[in-house]
Amino acid sequence: MRALVPLVLVSLLGAVPQQPPAPEKVTLPGTSLSFQTVALPGLPEKLGPFRIGVKKVTWAEFNAYFESKDLAAGVDAVTRPTRAISFFGQVGVPAHFLEPQRPVTNVRWHSAISYCDWLSKKTGGYWRLPTEPEWEYAARAGEAGEAPASLDEVAWHKGNSQARTHDGGEKKPNAFGLYDTLGNLWEYCLEFQTGTEFAPLLKGGCWNSPAEQLKFSTRTGVPLSWFEEDPNRPRSVWWLTNKDVSQGFRVVCAADPADQKERLAAASKIELKVLGSKEKTLKIESSQAFFAEVSCEIRNAGDKALDEVEVLVWYLDEKGKPHMTDIAGANKPGQATFSKAWPVLASSAQGAGVRAPLKPGDSRKFTIDLPQTFDNPPDVDPEKFAGRATNVRFSK
């Protein structure tokens, strides 16, 4: 479960704060729920400032997303996940893991990014998963060692968790005021293990990880054992079926609601062109998953330089209309027909070509892996795609 650490993660140490940053309350409109974030200053010439969730996303917060009535589609297993309680009942996950204040678990990467998209729409901010450099900087909070000096004070692991997840806040926070950055549950990062090929990356370890594995640099992918009990074919892109209930996520706010109107205007001026596509098979141990690798190009037709550009790409039907829902039925449960990418990302771990800002008039090519559609013509044209920018962050 170890992988090479990208070079961009080197030297993410900053000064240890004298006291944690003051938390800021974020209310979920239309609900009684709220959560807290802290603003982190970043590191000069290395990492820009951002806000990050004090705790991992809870079941109560996640349930508000996929049960939300303000979205056009219902809980359809395609644009949003199926209900976790019914899904987990198929694989024997104990009910107590789903208690509202416990951290949400067994989500896949599509579930996590879709929650962030919903959160952006609800609050007006620009929310996403942390990049690996952001995650490690936040988790370290100035710590110079491989792990916290007093691991048992801040982390749930195999030796002290009582074989379960815990509510956020039962252990001590780190120097930034963040809970459970190590242990309790693995946390998804925004980008993949290497490059753009669909291979989600998680950090931090979980409640059943041996204590010696809980290091800031520890990273893992999604092993076959985490979803091999899924009875569906193709497997769900929303849920993992492992009884170890090992993975969750926390959120980052890259831009505040104050500039929402300006960000949306800038996103509308990003021109996206689909250059081509090819079928692709990805293997995890003995398992295969089928994707479409779509080649695209964006161009900044606006007048502001951008440090981040988030794009959404989807299948088209034979009439050229978006195919965002599974029309054909239950023979392909849980199969999303879209994905997101960040071809411009100043805090990326993937290289200078992605981290460089997109200036007015600049273009950039990228590829994105979409779960292969299992619908048939005329409901979908498996070789036609479209996309658009959904959010941006301005260069300073």
Sequence and secondary structure as in RCSB ss.txt:
>XXXX:A:sequence
MRALVPLVLVSLLGAVPQQPPAPEKVTLPGTSLSFQTVALPGLPEKLGPFRIGVKKVTWAEFNAYFESKDLAAGV
DAVTRPTRAISFFGQVGVPAHFLEPQRPVTNVRWHSAISYCDWLSKKTGGYWRLPTEPEWEYAARAGEAGEAPAS
LDEVAWHKGNSQARTHDGGEKKPNAFGLYDTLGNLWEYCLEFQTGTEFAPLLKGGCWNSPAEQLKFSTRTGVPLS
WFEEDPNRPRSVWWLTNKDVSQGFRVVCAADPADQKERLAAASKIELKVLGSKEKTLKIESSQAFFAEVSCEIRN
AGDKALDEVEVLVWYLDEKGKPHMTDIAGANKPGQATFSKAWPVLASSAQGAGVRAPLKPGDSRKFTIDLPQTFD
NPPDVDPEKFAGRATNVRFSK
>XXXX:A:secstr
      GGGTT      SS    EEEE TTSS EEEEEEE  BTTTB  EEEESS  BHHHHHHHHT SSSSS S
 SSSS   HHHHHHTTT  GGGG TTSB  SB HHHHHHHHHHHHHHHSSEEE   HHHHHHHHHTT  SSS TT
HHHH   TTTS SS   TTSS   TTS   SSSSSEEEEEEESSTTSS EEEES  TTS GGG  TT EE   GG
GTTT  SSS  SSB   TT  EE   EEEE GGGHHHHHHHHHTEEEEEEEEEEEEEEETTEEEEEEEEEEEEEE
 SSS EEEEEEEEEEE TTS EE S  S TTSTT   EEEEEEEETT SS HHHHS B TT EEEEEEEEE    
 TTT EEEEEEEEEEEEEE  
